[in-house]
Amino acid sequence: MRIDNNLGAMIGSALQIQESASNIAKVANTLGDGEFQEYAGDIASELVAQIPEIVAYNAQAKSIEVQSIAMERLLDLKA
């Protein structure tokens, strides 16, 4: 069992979440100017876009946890 694939996927998800958060911050900064009020929908779409990445990140973390437990059990059986 290797966790490097899971770690790579977690890093990818974290980068997507960070990019989405950056986009939200950009939109939020422009909303202060009345001229850019039409971008309010962009915040909602960016927040919704984060959901699959958060779920994927949590799934990869759980997979690493399960792999760790399985490895511990295998080592216990060997001992």
N, C-alpha and C positions, 0 to 999 in steps of 0.2 A: 504494500500500500504506500502510495506517495501523496503527500499533501501539497507538493509544489504546484500542482494544477489548480487546486482549490485556492491557494494563496494568490496565484496569478489572476484567477477570476475575481477574487476579492479586491485586489488592487485595481482591476479594470472597473469594477462597480464603484469603488471609492472615487476613482477619477471622473466617472460619469456624474456621480452625485455632486462632486466638487464643481464640475463645469456647469451643471444645472443651477447650483447655488449662486455661482458667479453671474449667470444670466438673470436670475431673480434679483440679485443686488443691482445689476445695471438697470433693469426695468424699474425697480423701486426708486432708484435715484432720479430717473427721468420723470416719474409720476409727480414729483414735487413741482414740476413746471406744468401749468395748465394746458400747454400746447400738446403734451404727450399723454393725455388721459386715455386715448384709444388703446394704449398698450397695457391697460389693466388686465385684459384677458390673457396676456402673455404670462403673467405671474401664475395664474391658475393652471395654464398648460404646462409650465415648467414644474410646478408642484406635482401635477399628475404624472409627468414624465419621470419623476424621481421614484415613484412607488415600485415599479418593477426592479429597479436597481437596488433599492433597499431590501426587497424580498430576496433577490439573488444573493446579496451580500450575506444576509442572515442564513440562507440555505447553505452557502459555502462554509460559513463558520460552524454550523451544526454538523456538516459533513466532516470537518476536521476534528470536531469533538468526538464523533462516533468512531472515526479512524483511530484516535488516540485511545479510546476505551477498548477497542478491539485489539490494538497492539498490546495494551496492558494485560488483557486476558490471555493472549497468546504467550506472553512472557511468563505469566503465572503458571500456565499449563506446562511450559518447558521446564520450569524450576522444580 
